[in-house]
């Protein structure tokens, strides 16, 4: 038994509408909350961080491949205080911009510096 084109289109629209509703349904804020790990203990490196740390131990210039140098030319008057506030907020929000690696007894660990 064949369906008419109109019936197929209505069915496809219903399926797409259902998927869209499921994808855009609102969730509780706690559903997606990332729970911070206590900072009073050592923080081991992830496997990816450990790999990069190891490569840098072999070749100090290896990390240069992961740097993304960018320069911007801004025109007009620059409000330095506003720029500083924006950059401070960015660094405060993203721990990865405040993270450094230390080696203790030959084992790497990450240290996340405070935001202030």
C-alpha positions as CSV (number, residue, x, y, z in Angstrom):
1,X,0.0,0.0,0.0
2,X,1.5,3.4,-1.0
3,X,1.0,6.6,0.9
4,X,0.3,9.8,-1.0
5,X,2.9,12.5,-1.1
6,X,0.8,14.7,1.2
7,X,0.5,12.0,3.8
8,X,4.3,11.5,3.8
9,X,4.9,15.2,4.1
10,X,2.5,15.5,7.0
11,X,4.2,12.5,8.7
12,X,7.7,14.0,8.2
13,X,6.6,17.4,9.5
14,X,5.1,15.7,12.6
15,X,8.3,13.8,13.2
16,X,10.5,16.9,12.7
17,X,8.2,18.9,15.0
18,X,8.4,16.2,17.7
19,X,12.2,16.1,17.4
20,X,12.4,19.9,17.6
21,X,10.3,20.0,20.7
22,X,12.3,17.4,22.4
23,X,15.6,19.1,21.5
24,X,14.5,22.5,22.7
25,X,12.5,21.5,25.8
26,X,13.6,23.5,28.8
27,X,15.5,21.8,31.5
28,X,16.1,22.5,35.1
29,X,19.3,24.5,35.7
30,X,20.6,21.6,37.8
31,X,20.3,19.1,34.9
32,X,23.4,20.5,33.2
33,X,25.2,21.9,36.2
34,X,28.9,20.9,36.3
35,X,29.9,20.1,39.8
36,X,33.2,21.6,40.8
37,X,35.8,19.3,42.2
38,X,37.3,20.2,45.6
39,X,40.5,22.2,45.0
40,X,42.2,21.2,48.3
41,X,43.7,18.0,46.9
42,X,46.0,17.3,44.0
43,X,44.3,17.5,40.6
44,X,45.6,14.8,38.3
45,X,45.9,15.5,34.6
46,X,43.4,14.2,32.1
47,X,44.9,11.8,29.5
48,X,45.0,14.5,26.9
49,X,46.8,16.9,29.3
50,X,49.2,14.2,30.3
51,X,50.0,13.5,26.7
52,X,50.8,17.2,26.0
53,X,52.8,17.4,29.2
54,X,54.9,14.4,28.2
55,X,55.5,15.8,24.7
56,X,56.7,19.0,26.2
57,X,59.1,17.1,28.4
58,X,60.6,15.6,25.3
59,X,60.7,18.8,23.3
60,X,60.1,22.1,25.0
61,X,58.9,23.7,21.7
62,X,56.2,21.0,21.2
63,X,53.6,23.1,22.8
64,X,54.0,25.9,20.2
65,X,51.9,23.7,17.8
66,X,48.9,24.3,20.1
67,X,49.3,28.1,20.4
68,X,47.0,30.2,18.2
69,X,48.6,33.6,17.9
70,X,46.1,36.2,16.8
71,X,46.4,40.0,16.5
72,X,43.6,42.5,16.2
73,X,43.8,46.0,14.9
74,X,41.2,48.1,16.8
75,X,40.2,51.5,15.5
76,X,38.9,54.3,17.6
77,X,39.4,55.1,21.2
78,X,40.0,52.2,23.5
79,X,38.5,52.2,27.0
80,X,41.3,50.3,28.8
81,X,39.3,49.9,32.0
82,X,36.4,48.2,30.1
83,X,38.9,45.9,28.2
84,X,40.6,45.0,31.5
85,X,37.2,44.2,33.1
86,X,36.2,42.0,30.2
87,X,39.4,40.1,30.1
88,X,39.3,39.6,33.9
89,X,35.8,38.3,33.7
90,X,36.9,35.9,30.9
91,X,39.8,34.6,32.9
92,X,37.6,34.3,36.0
93,X,35.0,32.2,34.2
94,X,37.4,29.8,32.4
95,X,39.7,27.7,34.7
96,X,41.7,26.6,31.7
97,X,43.1,30.1,31.3
98,X,44.4,29.9,34.9
99,X,45.7,26.4,34.8
100,X,49.4,25.5,34.9
101,X,51.2,22.2,35.3
102,X,53.8,21.3,37.9
103,X,55.9,18.2,38.3
104,X,56.2,16.8,41.8
105,X,58.6,13.8,42.0
106,X,58.4,13.5,38.3
107,X,54.6,13.3,38.2
108,X,52.6,16.1,36.7
109,X,49.7,17.7,38.4
110,X,47.6,20.7,37.5
111,X,47.3,23.9,39.6
112,X,44.4,26.2,39.0
113,X,45.3,29.7,40.1
114,X,42.6,31.8,41.8
115,X,40.6,34.2,39.7
116,X,41.6,37.3,41.5
